[in-house]
Amino acid sequence: MSRFFFVLLILIGRLVDADIGRLSPTTLHVINRLPNTPTPLTLRCQSKDNDIGRHILYNGQELKWSFYPNAFFTTLFFCHFYWGSKDTSFAVYDSRLANDCEKLSSGRDCYWEARIDGFYLSGDTKQWEKINNWP
């Protein structure tokens, strides 16, 4: 019986902690560091519940949006990127990436940069880690 209450307390603690975290939104930033030739960067980002839409970013431009992660740590955003003849898609936010962003900063921001050699992640725009390549 005491084991049941211990597990219940842990679950309640996680939900309360997640609920407190929901008081401040997470913000995702996608920054284009690609040349505008052959074409500017085109991307479409979405989750199961939110479609951020299709956007065209020229060199130096940024797309950003904010959201509240759900209490079950299952929030997922992914983006499809197109640049010239190249295209790729991957998760730009999930529980693993949220942890990576928090390790790189003290805030609730995740920054992505699209570069010629791939995609980089940062929590503060000072330290960047290469996460994905263009195919």
C-alpha positions as a Python dict, from the first residue, in 0.01 Angstrom:
ca = {
    (1, 'M'): (0, 0, 0),
    (2, 'S'): (279, 245, 87),
    (3, 'R'): (445, 172, -248),
    (4, 'F'): (125, 279, -427),
    (5, 'F'): (121, 613, -241),
    (6, 'F'): (489, 666, -316),
    (7, 'V'): (428, 616, -690),
    (8, 'L'): (120, 838, -671),
    (9, 'L'): (322, 1116, -503),
    (10, 'I'): (587, 1096, -775),
    (11, 'L'): (323, 1121, -1049),
    (12, 'I'): (152, 1415, -879),
    (13, 'G'): (489, 1585, -837),
    (14, 'R'): (567, 1550, -1207),
    (15, 'L'): (228, 1689, -1306),
    (16, 'V'): (260, 1985, -1066),
    (17, 'D'): (612, 2053, -1192),
    (18, 'A'): (489, 2035, -1553),
    (19, 'D'): (197, 2261, -1470),
    (20, 'I'): (429, 2519, -1315),
    (21, 'G'): (642, 2504, -1630),
    (22, 'R'): (332, 2576, -1836),
    (23, 'L'): (313, 2923, -1677),
    (24, 'S'): (589, 3036, -1909),
    (25, 'P'): (578, 2940, -2275),
    (26, 'T'): (851, 2777, -2477),
    (27, 'T'): (959, 2974, -2783),
    (28, 'L'): (1107, 2814, -3094),
    (29, 'H'): (1321, 3022, -3330),
    (30, 'V'): (1429, 2917, -3679),
    (31, 'I'): (1696, 3143, -3829),
    (32, 'N'): (1806, 3127, -4192),
    (33, 'R'): (2184, 3154, -4243),
    (34, 'L'): (2169, 3020, -4600),
    (35, 'P'): (2247, 3228, -4907),
    (36, 'N'): (1937, 3338, -5101),
    (37, 'T'): (2062, 3148, -5408),
    (38, 'P'): (1953, 2913, -5547),
    (39, 'T'): (1639, 3003, -5348),
    (40, 'P'): (1551, 3138, -5003),
    (41, 'L'): (1469, 2883, -4733),
    (42, 'T'): (1108, 2760, -4735),
    (43, 'L'): (972, 2576, -4434),
    (44, 'R'): (651, 2443, -4290),
    (45, 'C'): (630, 2365, -3919),
    (46, 'Q'): (352, 2198, -3725),
    (47, 'S'): (249, 1982, -3433),
    (48, 'K'): (-48, 1750, -3403),
    (49, 'D'): (-262, 2046, -3293),
    (50, 'N'): (-93, 2354, -3443),
    (51, 'D'): (6, 2427, -3800),
    (52, 'I'): (249, 2720, -3803),
    (53, 'G'): (215, 2738, -4179),
    (54, 'R'): (446, 2771, -4478),
    (55, 'H'): (705, 3049, -4459),
    (56, 'I'): (981, 3181, -4682),
    (57, 'L'): (1288, 3311, -4498),
    (58, 'Y'): (1564, 3510, -4664),
    (59, 'N'): (1917, 3513, -4522),
    (60, 'G'): (1910, 3653, -4168),
    (61, 'Q'): (1533, 3629, -4125),
    (62, 'E'): (1375, 3441, -3835),
    (63, 'L'): (1050, 3258, -3775),
    (64, 'K'): (946, 3221, -3412),
    (65, 'W'): (643, 3093, -3226),
    (66, 'S'): (553, 3019, -2867),
    (67, 'F'): (351, 2739, -2709),
    (68, 'Y'): (288, 2567, -2378),
    (69, 'P'): (421, 2209, -2366),
    (70, 'N'): (167, 1958, -2242),
    (71, 'A'): (184, 1804, -1895),
    (72, 'F'): (268, 1457, -2028),
    (73, 'F'): (596, 1564, -2197),
    (74, 'T'): (470, 1452, -2538),
    (75, 'T'): (462, 1786, -2723),
    (76, 'L'): (621, 1744, -3068),
    (77, 'F'): (684, 2006, -3336),
    (78, 'F'): (849, 1915, -3663),
    (79, 'C'): (947, 2118, -3968),
    (80, 'H'): (998, 2040, -4335),
    (81, 'F'): (1275, 2249, -4491),
    (82, 'Y'): (1327, 2321, -4862),
    (83, 'W'): (1632, 2496, -5009),
    (84, 'G'): (1697, 2473, -5381),
    (85, 'S'): (1690, 2102, -5471),
    (86, 'K'): (1737, 1994, -5109),
    (87, 'D'): (1464, 1908, -4863),
    (88, 'T'): (1449, 1741, -4524),
    (89, 'S'): (1221, 1718, -4222),
    (90, 'F'): (1283, 1649, -3855),
    (91, 'A'): (1159, 1723, -3503),
    (92, 'V'): (1249, 2072, -3386),
    (93, 'Y'): (1091, 2017, -3043),
    (94, 'D'): (1024, 1711, -2832),
    (95, 'S'): (1111, 1616, -2474),
    (96, 'R'): (1472, 1526, -2564),
    (97, 'L'): (1531, 1851, -2753),
    (98, 'A'): (1365, 2051, -2473),
    (99, 'N'): (1622, 1905, -2233),
    (100, 'D'): (1905, 1991, -2474),
    (101, 'C'): (1786, 2353, -2498),
    (102, 'E'): (1757, 2384, -2121),
    (103, 'K'): (2113, 2253, -2078),
    (104, 'L'): (2238, 2518, -2321),
    (105, 'S'): (2055, 2807, -2153),
    (106, 'S'): (1856, 2911, -1850),
    (107, 'G'): (1550, 3007, -2053),
    (108, 'R'): (1275, 2826, -2236),
    (109, 'D'): (1392, 2916, -2585),
    (110, 'C'): (1519, 2681, -2855),
    (111, 'Y'): (1706, 2831, -3150),
    (112, 'W'): (1764, 2653, -3479),
    (113, 'E'): (1994, 2781, -3753),
    (114, 'A'): (1980, 2651, -4108),
    (115, 'R'): (2329, 2659, -4260),
    (116, 'I'): (2486, 2526, -4577),
    (117, 'D'): (2623, 2220, -4396),
    (118, 'G'): (2315, 2146, -4183),
    (119, 'F'): (2102, 2248, -3886),
    (120, 'Y'): (2232, 2373, -3554),
    (121, 'L'): (2061, 2395, -3214),
    (122, 'S'): (2122, 2647, -2936),
    (123, 'G'): (1957, 2760, -2616),
    (124, 'D'): (2121, 3104, -2612),
    (125, 'T'): (2257, 3177, -2967),
    (126, 'K'): (2614, 3164, -2827),
    (127, 'Q'): (2679, 2788, -2818),
    (128, 'W'): (2564, 2591, -3123),
    (129, 'E'): (2553, 2216, -3168),
    (130, 'K'): (2509, 2055, -3509),
    (131, 'I'): (2207, 1822, -3497),
    (132, 'N'): (2112, 1741, -3858),
    (133, 'N'): (2264, 1747, -4205),
    (134, 'W'): (2105, 1828, -4536),
    (135, 'P'): (2054, 1500, -4724),
}
